[in-house]
Amino acid sequence: MVMVTLLAKPCDDTHQFSALLNDCRYLLQKLGVTEVMHSYREGNCCADRLKNWSSKWMLVFIY
């Protein structure tokens, strides 16, 4: 829900995620997406399965 709100509103260049948000907006525009809507994970089978799959694995990310 937060991402939908962030993508819907313009943000100034001082926002910590402004570059990422602008890239997302640009790509959505290129894809012809006119509306971004929130979908609960339970209503999105793909997201639900990814969550269930990921909870079975211990992944360690090193930055």
mmCIF file of the N, C-alpha and C atoms, coordinates in Angstrom:
data_MODEL
# 
_entry.id   MODEL 
# 
loop_
_atom_site.group_PDB 
_atom_site.id 
_atom_site.type_symbol 
_atom_site.label_atom_id 
_atom_site.label_alt_id 
_atom_site.label_comp_id 
_atom_site.label_asym_id 
_atom_site.label_entity_id 
_atom_site.label_seq_id 
_atom_site.pdbx_PDB_ins_code 
_atom_site.Cartn_x 
_atom_site.Cartn_y 
_atom_site.Cartn_z 
_atom_site.occupancy 
_atom_site.B_iso_or_equiv 
_atom_site.pdbx_formal_charge 
_atom_site.auth_seq_id 
_atom_site.auth_comp_id 
_atom_site.auth_asym_id 
_atom_site.auth_atom_id 
_atom_site.pdbx_PDB_model_num 
ATOM 1   N N  . MET A 1 1  ? 0.824  -1.184  0.000   1.00 0.00 ? 1  MET A N  1 
ATOM 2   C CA . MET A 1 1  ? 0.000  0.000   0.000   1.00 0.00 ? 1  MET A CA 1 
ATOM 3   C C  . MET A 1 1  ? 0.872  1.252   0.000   1.00 0.00 ? 1  MET A C  1 
ATOM 4   N N  . VAL A 1 2  ? 1.994  1.191   0.688   1.00 0.00 ? 2  VAL A N  1 
ATOM 5   C CA . VAL A 1 2  ? 2.890  2.336   0.757   1.00 0.00 ? 2  VAL A CA 1 
ATOM 6   C C  . VAL A 1 2  ? 3.451  2.643   -0.628  1.00 0.00 ? 2  VAL A C  1 
ATOM 7   N N  . MET A 1 3  ? 3.829  1.594   -1.373  1.00 0.00 ? 3  MET A N  1 
ATOM 8   C CA . MET A 1 3  ? 4.386  1.822   -2.709  1.00 0.00 ? 3  MET A CA 1 
ATOM 9   C C  . MET A 1 3  ? 3.363  2.447   -3.644  1.00 0.00 ? 3  MET A C  1 
ATOM 10  N N  . VAL A 1 4  ? 2.128  2.030   -3.558  1.00 0.00 ? 4  VAL A N  1 
ATOM 11  C CA . VAL A 1 4  ? 1.085  2.615   -4.394  1.00 0.00 ? 4  VAL A CA 1 
ATOM 12  C C  . VAL A 1 4  ? 0.978  4.107   -4.112  1.00 0.00 ? 4  VAL A C  1 
ATOM 13  N N  . THR A 1 5  ? 1.006  4.478   -2.844  1.00 0.00 ? 5  THR A N  1 
ATOM 14  C CA . THR A 1 5  ? 0.928  5.882   -2.450  1.00 0.00 ? 5  THR A CA 1 
ATOM 15  C C  . THR A 1 5  ? 2.153  6.647   -2.941  1.00 0.00 ? 5  THR A C  1 
ATOM 16  N N  . LEU A 1 6  ? 3.331  6.072   -2.762  1.00 0.00 ? 6  LEU A N  1 
ATOM 17  C CA . LEU A 1 6  ? 4.552  6.743   -3.197  1.00 0.00 ? 6  LEU A CA 1 
ATOM 18  C C  . LEU A 1 6  ? 4.593  6.930   -4.709  1.00 0.00 ? 6  LEU A C  1 
ATOM 19  N N  . LEU A 1 7  ? 4.110  5.945   -5.458  1.00 0.00 ? 7  LEU A N  1 
ATOM 20  C CA . LEU A 1 7  ? 4.114  6.060   -6.912  1.00 0.00 ? 7  LEU A CA 1 
ATOM 21  C C  . LEU A 1 7  ? 3.065  7.044   -7.414  1.00 0.00 ? 7  LEU A C  1 
ATOM 22  N N  . ALA A 1 8  ? 1.982  7.200   -6.670  1.00 0.00 ? 8  ALA A N  1 
ATOM 23  C CA . ALA A 1 8  ? 0.900  8.079   -7.103  1.00 0.00 ? 8  ALA A CA 1 
ATOM 24  C C  . ALA A 1 8  ? 1.232  9.551   -6.929  1.00 0.00 ? 8  ALA A C  1 
ATOM 25  N N  . LYS A 1 9  ? 2.035  9.852   -5.927  1.00 0.00 ? 9  LYS A N  1 
ATOM 26  C CA . LYS A 1 9  ? 2.347  11.251  -5.626  1.00 0.00 ? 9  LYS A CA 1 
ATOM 27  C C  . LYS A 1 9  ? 3.740  11.606  -6.129  1.00 0.00 ? 9  LYS A C  1 
ATOM 28  N N  . PRO A 1 10 ? 3.880  12.793  -6.687  1.00 0.00 ? 10 PRO A N  1 
ATOM 29  C CA . PRO A 1 10 ? 5.242  13.217  -7.035  1.00 0.00 ? 10 PRO A CA 1 
ATOM 30  C C  . PRO A 1 10 ? 6.030  13.516  -5.758  1.00 0.00 ? 10 PRO A C  1 
ATOM 31  N N  . CYS A 1 11 ? 7.307  13.214  -5.778  1.00 0.00 ? 11 CYS A N  1 
ATOM 32  C CA . CYS A 1 11 ? 8.153  13.513  -4.620  1.00 0.00 ? 11 CYS A CA 1 
ATOM 33  C C  . CYS A 1 11 ? 9.314  14.372  -5.090  1.00 0.00 ? 11 CYS A C  1 
ATOM 34  N N  . ASP A 1 12 ? 9.849  15.147  -4.179  1.00 0.00 ? 12 ASP A N  1 
ATOM 35  C CA . ASP A 1 12 ? 10.970 15.997  -4.570  1.00 0.00 ? 12 ASP A CA 1 
ATOM 36  C C  . ASP A 1 12 ? 12.261 15.184  -4.596  1.00 0.00 ? 12 ASP A C  1 
ATOM 37  N N  . ASP A 1 13 ? 13.284 15.760  -5.182  1.00 0.00 ? 13 ASP A N  1 
ATOM 38  C CA . ASP A 1 13 ? 14.541 15.044  -5.390  1.00 0.00 ? 13 ASP A CA 1 
ATOM 39  C C  . ASP A 1 13 ? 15.299 14.754  -4.102  1.00 0.00 ? 13 ASP A C  1 
ATOM 40  N N  . THR A 1 14 ? 14.862 15.315  -2.980  1.00 0.00 ? 14 THR A N  1 
ATOM 41  C CA . THR A 1 14 ? 15.547 15.061  -1.723  1.00 0.00 ? 14 THR A CA 1 
ATOM 42  C C  . THR A 1 14 ? 15.035 13.807  -1.016  1.00 0.00 ? 14 THR A C  1 
ATOM 43  N N  . HIS A 1 15 ? 13.938 13.236  -1.505  1.00 0.00 ? 15 HIS A N  1 
ATOM 44  C CA . HIS A 1 15 ? 13.406 12.005  -0.916  1.00 0.00 ? 15 HIS A CA 1 
ATOM 45  C C  . HIS A 1 15 ? 14.434 10.896  -1.098  1.00 0.00 ? 15 HIS A C  1 
ATOM 46  N N  . GLN A 1 16 ? 14.606 10.058  -0.089  1.00 0.00 ? 16 GLN A N  1 
ATOM 47  C CA . GLN A 1 16 ? 15.658 9.036   -0.126  1.00 0.00 ? 16 GLN A CA 1 
ATOM 48  C C  . GLN A 1 16 ? 15.450 8.007   -1.241  1.00 0.00 ? 16 GLN A C  1 
ATOM 49  N N  . PHE A 1 17 ? 14.217 7.834   -1.704  1.00 0.00 ? 17 PHE A N  1 
ATOM 50  C CA . PHE A 1 17 ? 13.941 6.867   -2.766  1.00 0.00 ? 17 PHE A CA 1 
ATOM 51  C C  . PHE A 1 17 ? 13.519 7.532   -4.069  1.00 0.00 ? 17 PHE A C  1 
ATOM 52  N N  . SER A 1 18 ? 13.812 8.809   -4.237  1.00 0.00 ? 18 SER A N  1 
ATOM 53  C CA . SER A 1 18 ? 13.323 9.536   -5.412  1.00 0.00 ? 18 SER A CA 1 
ATOM 54  C C  . SER A 1 18 ? 13.836 8.927   -6.717  1.00 0.00 ? 18 SER A C  1 
ATOM 55  N N  . ALA A 1 19 ? 15.096 8.522   -6.772  1.00 0.00 ? 19 ALA A N  1 
ATOM 56  C CA . ALA A 1 19 ? 15.637 7.942   -8.010  1.00 0.00 ? 19 ALA A CA 1 
ATOM 57  C C  . ALA A 1 19 ? 14.934 6.630   -8.347  1.00 0.00 ? 19 ALA A C  1 
ATOM 58  N N  . LEU A 1 20 ? 14.744 5.793   -7.352  1.00 0.00 ? 20 LEU A N  1 
ATOM 59  C CA . LEU A 1 20 ? 14.073 4.513   -7.564  1.00 0.00 ? 20 LEU A CA 1 
ATOM 60  C C  . LEU A 1 20 ? 12.614 4.722   -7.977  1.00 0.00 ? 20 LEU A C  1 
ATOM 61  N N  . LEU A 1 21 ? 11.923 5.634   -7.310  1.00 0.00 ? 21 LEU A N  1 
ATOM 62  C CA . LEU A 1 21 ? 10.529 5.918   -7.642  1.00 0.00 ? 21 LEU A CA 1 
ATOM 63  C C  . LEU A 1 21 ? 10.407 6.481   -9.051  1.00 0.00 ? 21 LEU A C  1 
ATOM 64  N N  . ASN A 1 22 ? 11.316 7.371   -9.426  1.00 0.00 ? 22 ASN A N  1 
ATOM 65  C CA . ASN A 1 22 ? 11.282 7.930   -10.780 1.00 0.00 ? 22 ASN A CA 1 
ATOM 66  C C  . ASN A 1 22 ? 11.546 6.860   -11.830 1.00 0.00 ? 22 ASN A C  1 
ATOM 67  N N  . ASP A 1 23 ? 12.465 5.933   -11.547 1.00 0.00 ? 23 ASP A N  1 
ATOM 68  C CA . ASP A 1 23 ? 12.715 4.826   -12.467 1.00 0.00 ? 23 ASP A CA 1 
ATOM 69  C C  . ASP A 1 23 ? 11.477 3.943   -12.608 1.00 0.00 ? 23 ASP A C  1 
ATOM 70  N N  . CYS A 1 24 ? 10.814 3.650   -11.498 1.00 0.00 ? 24 CYS A N  1 
ATOM 71  C CA . CYS A 1 24 ? 9.587  2.840   -11.539 1.00 0.00 ? 24 CYS A CA 1 
ATOM 72  C C  . CYS A 1 24 ? 8.504  3.536   -12.349 1.00 0.00 ? 24 CYS A C  1 
ATOM 73  N N  . ARG A 1 25 ? 8.328  4.830   -12.114 1.00 0.00 ? 25 ARG A N  1 
ATOM 74  C CA . ARG A 1 25 ? 7.327  5.587   -12.876 1.00 0.00 ? 25 ARG A CA 1 
ATOM 75  C C  . ARG A 1 25 ? 7.646  5.567   -14.370 1.00 0.00 ? 25 ARG A C  1 
ATOM 76  N N  . TYR A 1 26 ? 8.920  5.730   -14.697 1.00 0.00 ? 26 TYR A N  1 
ATOM 77  C CA . TYR A 1 26 ? 9.345  5.728   -16.094 1.00 0.00 ? 26 TYR A CA 1 
ATOM 78  C C  . TYR A 1 26 ? 9.037  4.376   -16.743 1.00 0.00 ? 26 TYR A C  1 
ATOM 79  N N  . LEU A 1 27 ? 9.399  3.283   -16.068 1.00 0.00 ? 27 LEU A N  1 
ATOM 80  C CA . LEU A 1 27 ? 9.151  1.951   -16.617 1.00 0.00 ? 27 LEU A CA 1 
ATOM 81  C C  . LEU A 1 27 ? 7.664  1.652   -16.741 1.00 0.00 ? 27 LEU A C  1 
ATOM 82  N N  . LEU A 1 28 ? 6.885  2.062   -15.758 1.00 0.00 ? 28 LEU A N  1 
ATOM 83  C CA . LEU A 1 28 ? 5.434  1.869   -15.841 1.00 0.00 ? 28 LEU A CA 1 
ATOM 84  C C  . LEU A 1 28 ? 4.857  2.630   -17.028 1.00 0.00 ? 28 LEU A C  1 
ATOM 85  N N  . GLN A 1 29 ? 5.359  3.830   -17.256 1.00 0.00 ? 29 GLN A N  1 
ATOM 86  C CA . GLN A 1 29 ? 4.896  4.633   -18.390 1.00 0.00 ? 29 GLN A CA 1 
ATOM 87  C C  . GLN A 1 29 ? 5.267  3.953   -19.708 1.00 0.00 ? 29 GLN A C  1 
ATOM 88  N N  . LYS A 1 30 ? 6.482  3.428   -19.796 1.00 0.00 ? 30 LYS A N  1 
ATOM 89  C CA . LYS A 1 30 ? 6.923  2.735   -21.006 1.00 0.00 ? 30 LYS A CA 1 
ATOM 90  C C  . LYS A 1 30 ? 6.098  1.480   -21.273 1.00 0.00 ? 30 LYS A C  1 
ATOM 91  N N  . LEU A 1 31 ? 5.650  0.814   -20.208 1.00 0.00 ? 31 LEU A N  1 
ATOM 92  C CA . LEU A 1 31 ? 4.825  -0.386  -20.343 1.00 0.00 ? 31 LEU A CA 1 
ATOM 93  C C  . LEU A 1 31 ? 3.365  -0.054  -20.637 1.00 0.00 ? 31 LEU A C  1 
ATOM 94  N N  . GLY A 1 32 ? 3.018  1.212   -20.529 1.00 0.00 ? 32 GLY A N  1 
ATOM 95  C CA . GLY A 1 32 ? 1.640  1.628   -20.779 1.00 0.00 ? 32 GLY A CA 1 
ATOM 96  C C  . GLY A 1 32 ? 0.716  1.410   -19.598 1.00 0.00 ? 32 GLY A C  1 
ATOM 97  N N  . VAL A 1 33 ? 1.280  1.267   -18.421 1.00 0.00 ? 33 VAL A N  1 
ATOM 98  C CA . VAL A 1 33 ? 0.476  1.071   -17.215 1.00 0.00 ? 33 VAL A CA 1 
ATOM 99  C C  . VAL A 1 33 ? -0.054 2.427   -16.777 1.00 0.00 ? 33 VAL A C  1 
ATOM 100 N N  . THR A 1 34 ? -1.372 2.537   -16.685 1.00 0.00 ? 34 THR A N  1 
ATOM 101 C CA . THR A 1 34 ? -1.975 3.812   -16.307 1.00 0.00 ? 34 THR A CA 1 
ATOM 102 C C  . THR A 1 34 ? -2.416 3.859   -14.862 1.00 0.00 ? 34 THR A C  1 
ATOM 103 N N  . GLU A 1 35 ? -2.502 2.694   -14.213 1.00 0.00 ? 35 GLU A N  1 
ATOM 104 C CA . GLU A 1 35 ? -2.966 2.659   -12.830 1.00 0.00 ? 35 GLU A CA 1 
ATOM 105 C C  . GLU A 1 35 ? -2.226 1.574   -12.058 1.00 0.00 ? 35 GLU A C  1 
ATOM 106 N N  . VAL A 1 36 ? -1.806 1.905   -10.854 1.00 0.00 ? 36 VAL A N  1 
ATOM 107 C CA . VAL A 1 36 ? -1.172 0.939   -9.964  1.00 0.00 ? 36 VAL A CA 1 
ATOM 108 C C  . VAL A 1 36 ? -2.114 0.749   -8.786  1.00 0.00 ? 36 VAL A C  1 
ATOM 109 N N  . MET A 1 37 ? -2.444 -0.516  -8.517  1.00 0.00 ? 37 MET A N  1 
ATOM 110 C CA . MET A 1 37 ? -3.394 -0.812  -7.444  1.00 0.00 ? 37 MET A CA 1 
ATOM 111 C C  . MET A 1 37 ? -2.769 -1.798  -6.468  1.00 0.00 ? 37 MET A C  1 
ATOM 112 N N  . HIS A 1 38 ? -3.201 -1.711  -5.223  1.00 0.00 ? 38 HIS A N  1 
ATOM 113 C CA . HIS A 1 38 ? -2.749 -2.642  -4.192  1.00 0.00 ? 38 HIS A CA 1 
ATOM 114 C C  . HIS A 1 38 ? -3.529 -3.939  -4.309  1.00 0.00 ? 38 HIS A C  1 
ATOM 115 N N  . SER A 1 39 ? -2.824 -5.050  -4.128  1.00 0.00 ? 39 SER A N  1 
ATOM 116 C CA . SER A 1 39 ? -3.466 -6.356  -4.106  1.00 0.00 ? 39 SER A CA 1 
ATOM 117 C C  . SER A 1 39 ? -2.947 -7.091  -2.880  1.00 0.00 ? 39 SER A C  1 
ATOM 118 N N  . TYR A 1 40 ? -3.858 -7.556  -2.040  1.00 0.00 ? 40 TYR A N  1 
ATOM 119 C CA . TYR A 1 40 ? -3.434 -8.314  -0.869  1.00 0.00 ? 40 TYR A CA 1 
ATOM 120 C C  . TYR A 1 40 ? -2.779 -9.610  -1.315  1.00 0.00 ? 40 TYR A C  1 
ATOM 121 N N  . ARG A 1 41 ? -1.760 -10.028 -0.572  1.00 0.00 ? 41 ARG A N  1 
ATOM 122 C CA . ARG A 1 41 ? -0.989 -11.208 -0.944  1.00 0.00 ? 41 ARG A CA 1 
ATOM 123 C C  . ARG A 1 41 ? -1.892 -12.429 -1.131  1.00 0.00 ? 41 ARG A C  1 
ATOM 124 N N  . GLU A 1 42 ? -2.905 -12.572 -0.299  1.00 0.00 ? 42 GLU A N  1 
ATOM 125 C CA . GLU A 1 42 ? -3.793 -13.723 -0.405  1.00 0.00 ? 42 GLU A CA 1 
ATOM 126 C C  . GLU A 1 42 ? -4.569 -13.715 -1.726  1.00 0.00 ? 42 GLU A C  1 
ATOM 127 N N  . GLY A 1 43 ? -4.771 -12.544 -2.286  1.00 0.00 ? 43 GLY A N  1 
ATOM 128 C CA . GLY A 1 43 ? -5.478 -12.427 -3.560  1.00 0.00 ? 43 GLY A CA 1 
ATOM 129 C C  . GLY A 1 43 ? -4.547 -12.550 -4.748  1.00 0.00 ? 43 GLY A C  1 
ATOM 130 N N  . ASN A 1 44 ? -3.264 -12.624 -4.502  1.00 0.00 ? 44 ASN A N  1 
ATOM 131 C CA . ASN A 1 44 ? -2.277 -12.747 -5.556  1.00 0.00 ? 44 ASN A CA 1 
ATOM 132 C C  . ASN A 1 44 ? -1.554 -14.068 -5.348  1.00 0.00 ? 44 ASN A C  1 
ATOM 133 N N  . CYS A 1 45 ? -1.950 -15.086 -6.087  1.00 0.00 ? 45 CYS A N  1 
ATOM 134 C CA . CYS A 1 45 ? -1.409 -16.434 -5.885  1.00 0.00 ? 45 CYS A CA 1 
ATOM 135 C C  . CYS A 1 45 ? 0.102  -16.484 -6.055  1.00 0.00 ? 45 CYS A C  1 
ATOM 136 N N  . CYS A 1 46 ? 0.631  -15.755 -7.019  1.00 0.00 ? 46 CYS A N  1 
ATOM 137 C CA . CYS A 1 46 ? 2.074  -15.773 -7.259  1.00 0.00 ? 46 CYS A CA 1 
ATOM 138 C C  . CYS A 1 46 ? 2.825  -15.218 -6.046  1.00 0.00 ? 46 CYS A C  1 
ATOM 139 N N  . ALA A 1 47 ? 2.403  -14.073 -5.538  1.00 0.00 ? 47 ALA A N  1 
ATOM 140 C CA . ALA A 1 47 ? 3.065  -13.475 -4.375  1.00 0.00 ? 47 ALA A CA 1 
ATOM 141 C C  . ALA A 1 47 ? 2.927  -14.375 -3.155  1.00 0.00 ? 47 ALA A C  1 
ATOM 142 N N  . ASP A 1 48 ? 1.775  -14.995 -2.994  1.00 0.00 ? 48 ASP A N  1 
ATOM 143 C CA . ASP A 1 48 ? 1.551  -15.877 -1.852  1.00 0.00 ? 48 ASP A CA 1 
ATOM 144 C C  . ASP A 1 48 ? 2.470  -17.100 -1.912  1.00 0.00 ? 48 ASP A C  1 
ATOM 145 N N  . ARG A 1 49 ? 2.613  -17.682 -3.084  1.00 0.00 ? 49 ARG A N  1 
ATOM 146 C CA . ARG A 1 49 ? 3.495  -18.843 -3.223  1.00 0.00 ? 49 ARG A CA 1 
ATOM 147 C C  . ARG A 1 49 ? 4.957  -18.462 -3.017  1.00 0.00 ? 49 ARG A C  1 
ATOM 148 N N  . LEU A 1 50 ? 5.367  -17.295 -3.516  1.00 0.00 ? 50 LEU A N  1 
ATOM 149 C CA . LEU A 1 50 ? 6.737  -16.839 -3.295  1.00 0.00 ? 50 LEU A CA 1 
ATOM 150 C C  . LEU A 1 50 ? 7.018  -16.644 -1.812  1.00 0.00 ? 50 LEU A C  1 
ATOM 151 N N  . LYS A 1 51 ? 6.050  -16.072 -1.098  1.00 0.00 ? 51 LYS A N  1 
ATOM 152 C CA . LYS A 1 51 ? 6.215  -15.885 0.350   1.00 0.00 ? 51 LYS A CA 1 
ATOM 153 C C  . LYS A 1 51 ? 6.352  -17.222 1.048   1.00 0.00 ? 51 LYS A C  1 
ATOM 154 N N  . ASN A 1 52 ? 5.499  -18.165 0.693   1.00 0.00 ? 52 ASN A N  1 
ATOM 155 C CA . ASN A 1 52 ? 5.557  -19.487 1.319   1.00 0.00 ? 52 ASN A CA 1 
ATOM 156 C C  . ASN A 1 52 ? 6.864  -20.201 0.991   1.00 0.00 ? 52 ASN A C  1 
ATOM 157 N N  . TRP A 1 53 ? 7.313  -20.096 -0.251  1.00 0.00 ? 53 TRP A N  1 
ATOM 158 C CA . TRP A 1 53 ? 8.562  -20.727 -0.662  1.00 0.00 ? 53 TRP A CA 1 
ATOM 159 C C  . TRP A 1 53 ? 9.751  -20.105 0.057   1.00 0.00 ? 53 TRP A C  1 
ATOM 160 N N  . SER A 1 54 ? 9.763  -18.785 0.142   1.00 0.00 ? 54 SER A N  1 
ATOM 161 C CA . SER A 1 54 ? 10.907 -18.110 0.749   1.00 0.00 ? 54 SER A CA 1 
ATOM 162 C C  . SER A 1 54 ? 11.008 -18.382 2.244   1.00 0.00 ? 54 SER A C  1 
ATOM 163 N N  . SER A 1 55 ? 9.873  -18.645 2.888   1.00 0.00 ? 55 SER A N  1 
ATOM 164 C CA . SER A 1 55 ? 9.920  -18.907 4.326   1.00 0.00 ? 55 SER A CA 1 
ATOM 165 C C  . SER A 1 55 ? 10.547 -20.268 4.630   1.00 0.00 ? 55 SER A C  1 
ATOM 166 N N  . LYS A 1 56 ? 10.682 -21.123 3.629   1.00 0.00 ? 56 LYS A N  1 
ATOM 167 C CA . LYS A 1 56 ? 11.293 -22.433 3.823   1.00 0.00 ? 56 LYS A CA 1 
ATOM 168 C C  . LYS A 1 56 ? 12.811 -22.391 3.706   1.00 0.00 ? 56 LYS A C  1 
ATOM 169 N N  . TRP A 1 57 ? 13.342 -21.311 3.188   1.00 0.00 ? 57 TRP A N  1 
ATOM 170 C CA . TRP A 1 57 ? 14.772 -21.206 2.939   1.00 0.00 ? 57 TRP A CA 1 
ATOM 171 C C  . TRP A 1 57 ? 15.383 -20.128 3.816   1.00 0.00 ? 57 TRP A C  1 
ATOM 172 N N  . MET A 1 58 ? 16.553 -20.420 4.324   1.00 0.00 ? 58 MET A N  1 
ATOM 173 C CA . MET A 1 58 ? 17.310 -19.426 5.080   1.00 0.00 ? 58 MET A CA 1 
ATOM 174 C C  . MET A 1 58 ? 18.283 -18.781 4.102   1.00 0.00 ? 58 MET A C  1 
ATOM 175 N N  . LEU A 1 59 ? 17.976 -17.578 3.671   1.00 0.00 ? 59 LEU A N  1 
ATOM 176 C CA . LEU A 1 59 ? 18.845 -16.892 2.731   1.00 0.00 ? 59 LEU A CA 1 
ATOM 177 C C  . LEU A 1 59 ? 19.633 -15.815 3.462   1.00 0.00 ? 59 LEU A C  1 
ATOM 178 N N  . VAL A 1 60 ? 20.896 -15.743 3.161   1.00 0.00 ? 60 VAL A N  1 
ATOM 179 C CA . VAL A 1 60 ? 21.755 -14.732 3.765   1.00 0.00 ? 60 VAL A CA 1 
ATOM 180 C C  . VAL A 1 60 ? 22.245 -13.829 2.639   1.00 0.00 ? 60 VAL A C  1 
ATOM 181 N N  . PHE A 1 61 ? 21.967 -12.561 2.761   1.00 0.00 ? 61 PHE A N  1 
ATOM 182 C CA . PHE A 1 61 ? 22.425 -11.602 1.768   1.00 0.00 ? 61 PHE A CA 1 
ATOM 183 C C  . PHE A 1 61 ? 23.573 -10.795 2.355   1.00 0.00 ? 61 PHE A C  1 
ATOM 184 N N  . ILE A 1 62 ? 24.640 -10.716 1.605   1.00 0.00 ? 62 ILE A N  1 
ATOM 185 C CA . ILE A 1 62 ? 25.791 -9.929  2.028   1.00 0.00 ? 62 ILE A CA 1 
ATOM 186 C C  . ILE A 1 62 ? 25.939 -8.758  1.070   1.00 0.00 ? 62 ILE A C  1 
ATOM 187 N N  . TYR A 1 63 ? 25.963 -7.568  1.628   1.00 0.00 ? 63 TYR A N  1 
ATOM 188 C CA . TYR A 1 63 ? 26.095 -6.374  0.799   1.00 0.00 ? 63 TYR A CA 1 
ATOM 189 C C  . TYR A 1 63 ? 27.510 -5.877  0.860   1.00 0.00 ? 63 TYR A C  1 
# 
